[in-house]
Amino acid sequence: MATLSFNDTIFAQEALKAFTAKLAPLRAFSRNLNSDAGKVGDTIIVPFISAATATTFNATTANYQTAGGAVTHNTLSLNQHNIVNFDISDLQTANSSAARFDDLAAQAGRALGDKVLQNIWKLITTTNFGSATITTLEANYTLASLISMRTTLAGRNVDVDPGVCSFIYNTVVGGTLLGTANVLNAYQIGDSQAARQGTLGRLIGFDTYETNILPTAATSLVAFAAHSDAISVAMRYLMPLAASEYLATEMAVDPSGIVMGYRRSYDVATGIMYGAFECLYGTATGLTLGLVHGTKP
């Protein structure tokens, strides 16, 4: 019987690819993500810049050494630690291929990404960001709904220049928008994202991200538009205290700074290999006027 060689680095990288893809909406927020080692309870500084204003030069009160557009910061605690476990027996290893293990890694990466996003979305409440701007059935969300959110943000002096804000929505709202004539007709001017790729791309200057895990039980949240400073996220690698006690430990990091940990051990009594993917991170609200949300009745 052939023995399958288990490559931990490749296994962890397969999980990282799925994890990073699932966390694509993090691009919408202020981030402090890197591969530095951290531990539960560490604090991380995530800076963001308050609104800058222009004025007329005055040598006394508005000169070259006058304060303005101050850099504010969030102090985030790395107090969220999520983990996805798996186990593989000797018999399963003997009867499996490397491709099957890649599938397992990808599934674990997606599950970990879902859990991280769920905890980030929990910040979007009326206590943190006020009442919903729009409340209507998901089937009634159109391009006009997004324009209304943009108008609200602009009215609060939030920067809505192209690429600064993002629109995040659930799959039902996404399906409705994909079927909107204004979105589909963009194909006529060379934009094939909606008609051919099934993605909304950038709408009215907002990058768009679809997610199927927005919380609905308490808030009935179905979509939101946000400035990048509305939510802050920090992420670090949780280094094992006794790495030599494991068969393998890996730090898997994406160029964006998104990082996850991987550990593998073996129980000689049962012939079962145990593994875990993990993420250590923290979140906080930032510019509370910089997020507007839509709900359903």
C-alpha positions as CSV (number, residue, x, y, z in Angstrom):
1,M,0.0,0.0,0.0
2,A,1.4,3.4,-1.0
3,T,2.1,5.9,1.8
4,L,1.1,9.5,1.2
5,S,3.6,12.2,2.0
6,F,2.0,15.0,4.0
7,N,3.3,18.4,3.1
8,D,2.4,20.8,5.8
9,T,3.5,24.0,4.0
10,I,1.4,23.2,0.9
11,F,-1.5,22.1,3.2
12,A,-1.4,25.4,5.1
13,Q,-1.1,27.5,1.9
14,E,-4.2,25.8,0.4
15,A,-6.1,26.8,3.5
16,L,-4.7,30.3,3.4
17,K,-5.9,30.8,-0.2
18,A,-9.5,30.0,0.8
19,F,-9.2,32.0,4.1
20,T,-7.9,35.1,2.3
21,A,-10.6,34.9,-0.4
22,K,-13.3,34.6,2.2
23,L,-11.9,37.7,4.0
24,A,-11.9,39.9,0.8
25,P,-14.4,42.3,2.5
26,L,-11.6,43.2,5.0
27,R,-10.2,45.5,2.2
28,A,-13.1,47.8,3.0
29,F,-11.8,48.6,6.5
30,S,-8.8,50.1,8.3
31,R,-6.4,47.2,9.0
32,N,-3.3,46.4,10.9
33,L,-2.5,43.0,9.6
34,N,1.0,41.4,9.6
35,S,2.9,38.3,10.5
36,D,4.4,39.6,13.7
37,A,3.8,37.2,16.6
38,G,1.2,38.2,19.1
39,K,-0.7,36.7,22.0
40,V,-4.2,36.9,23.4
41,G,-4.7,40.2,25.1
42,D,-2.0,42.2,23.2
43,T,-3.1,45.7,22.1
44,I,-2.6,46.9,18.5
45,I,-2.8,50.5,17.3
46,V,-4.8,51.1,14.1
47,P,-4.6,54.7,12.9
48,F,-7.3,56.6,11.0
49,I,-7.4,60.3,9.9
50,S,-10.3,62.5,10.9
51,A,-11.8,64.8,8.3
52,A,-9.4,67.5,7.0
53,T,-10.7,71.0,6.3
54,A,-9.4,73.7,4.0
55,T,-9.1,77.3,5.1
56,T,-7.4,80.6,4.0
57,F,-3.8,81.0,5.0
58,N,-3.3,83.3,8.0
59,A,0.1,83.9,9.5
60,T,-1.3,83.9,13.0
61,T,-4.2,81.4,13.2
62,A,-3.8,79.3,10.0
63,N,-0.1,79.1,9.3
64,Y,2.2,76.2,8.4
65,Q,2.3,74.9,12.0
66,T,-1.4,74.8,12.8
67,A,-3.0,71.5,13.8
68,G,-5.7,70.0,11.7
69,G,-6.8,66.7,10.1
70,A,-5.5,64.9,13.2
71,V,-4.5,61.3,13.1
72,T,-6.8,59.4,15.5
73,H,-6.3,55.8,16.4
74,N,-8.1,52.8,17.7
75,T,-6.5,50.6,20.3
76,L,-7.5,47.1,19.6
77,S,-7.1,44.1,21.9
78,L,-6.3,40.8,20.3
79,N,-9.1,39.2,22.2
80,Q,-10.7,37.0,19.5
81,H,-9.2,33.6,18.8
82,N,-11.0,31.3,16.3
83,I,-10.0,27.8,15.4
84,V,-11.0,25.1,13.0
85,N,-10.1,21.5,13.9
86,F,-9.8,18.3,11.8
87,D,-8.6,14.8,12.3
88,I,-7.4,12.1,9.9
89,S,-6.8,8.5,10.8
90,D,-4.0,6.2,9.5
91,L,-6.6,4.4,7.4
92,Q,-8.0,7.6,5.9
93,T,-4.5,8.7,5.0
94,A,-3.7,5.4,3.3
95,N,-6.9,5.6,1.2
96,S,-6.7,9.4,0.3
97,S,-4.9,11.4,-2.3
98,A,-3.1,14.8,-1.9
99,A,-6.0,16.4,-3.8
100,R,-8.4,15.3,-1.0
101,F,-6.3,16.9,1.6
102,D,-6.2,20.1,-0.4
103,D,-10.0,20.1,-0.4
104,L,-10.0,19.6,3.4
105,A,-7.6,22.5,3.8
106,A,-9.7,24.8,1.6
107,Q,-12.8,23.9,3.5
108,A,-11.1,24.7,6.8
109,G,-9.9,28.0,5.5
110,R,-13.3,29.0,4.3
111,A,-14.9,28.0,7.6
112,L,-12.3,30.0,9.6
113,G,-12.9,33.0,7.3
114,D,-16.6,32.8,7.9
115,K,-16.2,32.8,11.6
116,V,-13.9,35.8,11.6
117,L,-16.3,37.8,9.4
118,Q,-19.3,36.8,11.6
119,N,-17.6,38.4,14.5
120,I,-16.7,41.6,12.6
121,W,-20.3,41.9,11.3
122,K,-21.5,41.8,14.9
123,L,-20.2,45.4,15.3
124,I,-22.8,46.7,12.9
125,T,-25.6,47.6,15.3
126,T,-27.9,50.5,15.9
127,T,-25.9,51.3,19.1
128,N,-22.7,51.6,17.1
129,F,-23.9,53.2,13.9
130,G,-27.4,54.4,14.4
131,S,-30.7,53.4,12.8
132,A,-31.0,51.8,9.4
133,T,-31.0,54.2,6.5
134,I,-33.2,51.9,4.4
135,T,-35.7,49.2,5.6
136,T,-37.4,47.3,2.8
137,L,-37.7,43.8,1.4
138,E,-34.4,42.4,0.0
139,A,-36.1,42.2,-3.5
140,N,-36.6,46.0,-3.4
141,Y,-32.9,46.9,-3.1
142,T,-31.8,48.6,-6.3
143,L,-29.1,50.9,-7.5
144,A,-31.2,53.7,-6.1
145,S,-30.8,52.2,-2.6
146,L,-27.0,52.4,-2.9
147,I,-27.2,55.9,-4.2
148,S,-29.3,56.8,-1.2
149,M,-26.6,55.4,1.1
150,R,-24.0,57.3,-0.7
151,T,-26.0,60.5,-0.4
152,T,-26.3,60.0,3.4
153,L,-22.6,59.4,3.8
154,A,-21.8,62.5,1.7
155,G,-24.2,64.5,3.8
156,R,-22.1,63.6,6.8
157,N,-19.0,64.9,5.1
158,V,-17.7,61.4,4.7
159,D,-15.3,61.1,1.7
160,V,-17.1,59.2,-1.0
161,D,-14.5,59.5,-3.7
162,P,-14.1,56.4,-5.9
163,G,-12.4,53.6,-4.0
164,V,-12.8,55.1,-0.6
165,C,-16.1,53.5,0.5
166,S,-17.4,50.0,-0.1
167,F,-20.8,48.3,-0.3
168,I,-21.3,44.9,1.3
169,Y,-24.5,43.0,0.8
170,N,-26.1,39.5,1.2
171,T,-26.7,37.1,-1.6
172,V,-30.3,38.0,-2.0
173,V,-29.6,41.7,-2.4
174,G,-26.8,40.8,-4.7
175,G,-29.0,38.7,-6.9
176,T,-31.5,41.5,-7.1
177,L,-28.9,44.0,-8.1
178,L,-27.4,41.7,-10.7
179,G,-30.9,41.6,-12.3
180,T,-31.2,45.4,-12.3
181,A,-31.3,46.8,-15.8
182,N,-28.9,49.6,-15.0
183,V,-26.3,47.1,-13.9
184,L,-26.8,44.7,-16.8
185,N,-26.8,47.5,-19.3
186,A,-23.3,48.4,-18.3
187,Y,-22.3,45.4,-20.5
188,Q,-23.1,47.6,-23.5
189,I,-20.3,50.0,-22.6
190,G,-17.8,47.2,-22.1
191,D,-18.3,46.2,-18.4
192,S,-18.8,42.4,-18.4
193,Q,-18.7,41.8,-14.6
194,A,-22.4,41.5,-14.1
195,A,-23.4,39.9,-17.4
196,R,-20.6,37.4,-17.6
197,Q,-18.9,37.1,-14.2
198,G,-21.8,37.5,-11.9
199,T,-20.1,40.2,-9.8
200,L,-21.1,43.8,-9.3
201,G,-17.6,45.2,-9.5
202,R,-17.5,48.9,-8.6
203,L,-20.9,50.8,-8.4
204,I,-21.1,54.6,-8.1
205,G,-17.5,54.6,-6.9
206,F,-18.0,51.9,-4.2
207,D,-16.2,48.6,-4.3
208,T,-18.7,45.8,-3.7
209,Y,-18.4,42.6,-1.8
210,E,-21.0,39.8,-1.4
211,T,-21.3,37.8,1.8
212,N,-23.8,35.2,3.0
213,I,-23.3,35.6,6.7
214,L,-24.6,39.1,7.6
215,P,-26.4,38.8,10.9
216,T,-30.2,38.9,10.6
217,A,-31.4,37.4,13.9
218,A,-31.0,40.6,15.9
219,T,-30.6,43.4,13.4
220,S,-32.1,42.1,10.1
221,L,-29.0,43.5,8.3
222,V,-28.9,42.8,4.6
223,A,-26.5,45.5,3.3
224,F,-24.3,48.3,4.3
225,A,-22.0,51.0,2.9
226,A,-18.9,52.0,4.8
227,H,-15.9,54.3,4.7
228,S,-12.7,52.4,5.4
229,D,-12.3,54.0,8.8
230,A,-15.7,52.8,10.1
231,I,-14.3,49.6,11.4
232,S,-10.8,48.7,12.5
233,V,-9.3,45.2,12.3
234,A,-6.0,43.9,13.6
235,M,-4.6,40.4,13.1
236,R,-1.4,38.6,14.3
237,Y,0.1,35.1,14.3
238,L,-0.3,33.2,17.6
239,M,3.0,31.4,18.1
240,P,2.9,28.1,20.0
241,L,4.8,28.2,23.3
242,A,6.3,24.8,22.6
243,A,6.4,24.4,18.9
244,S,8.7,21.4,19.1
245,E,6.0,19.4,20.8
246,Y,4.0,19.4,17.5
247,L,4.7,17.4,14.4
248,A,4.4,20.7,12.5
249,T,3.6,24.4,13.0
250,E,3.2,26.8,10.2
251,M,2.5,30.6,9.9
252,A,0.6,31.1,6.6
253,V,0.6,34.8,5.6
254,D,-0.9,36.5,2.5
255,P,0.9,39.6,1.0
256,S,-2.1,41.6,2.3
257,G,-1.0,40.8,5.9
258,I,-3.9,38.4,6.5
259,V,-2.3,35.6,8.6
260,M,-3.4,32.3,10.0
261,G,-1.7,29.6,12.1
262,Y,-1.5,25.9,11.6
263,R,-0.6,23.1,14.0
264,R,-0.5,19.3,13.6
265,S,-0.1,16.6,16.2
266,Y,-0.5,12.8,16.3
267,D,-2.0,10.4,18.9
268,V,0.0,7.2,18.8
269,A,-2.6,5.3,20.9
270,T,-5.4,5.8,18.4
271,G,-3.5,6.4,15.1
272,I,-5.2,9.7,14.5
273,M,-3.6,12.9,13.3
274,Y,-5.0,16.1,14.7
275,G,-4.7,19.5,13.1
276,A,-6.0,23.0,13.6
277,F,-6.1,26.3,11.7
278,E,-6.5,29.4,13.8
279,C,-6.7,33.2,13.7
280,L,-5.9,35.7,16.4
281,Y,-7.5,39.1,15.9
282,G,-9.3,42.1,17.3
283,T,-12.0,44.5,16.0
284,A,-13.4,47.9,17.0
285,T,-15.7,50.6,15.6
286,G,-13.9,53.7,14.3
287,L,-15.6,56.5,12.4
288,T,-19.2,55.8,13.4
289,L,-20.6,58.4,11.0
290,G,-18.9,56.5,8.2
291,L,-21.2,53.5,8.0
292,V,-24.9,53.3,6.9
293,H,-26.8,50.1,6.8
294,G,-30.0,48.7,5.2
295,T,-32.3,46.1,6.8
296,K,-35.3,44.1,6.0
297,P,-38.7,44.2,7.8
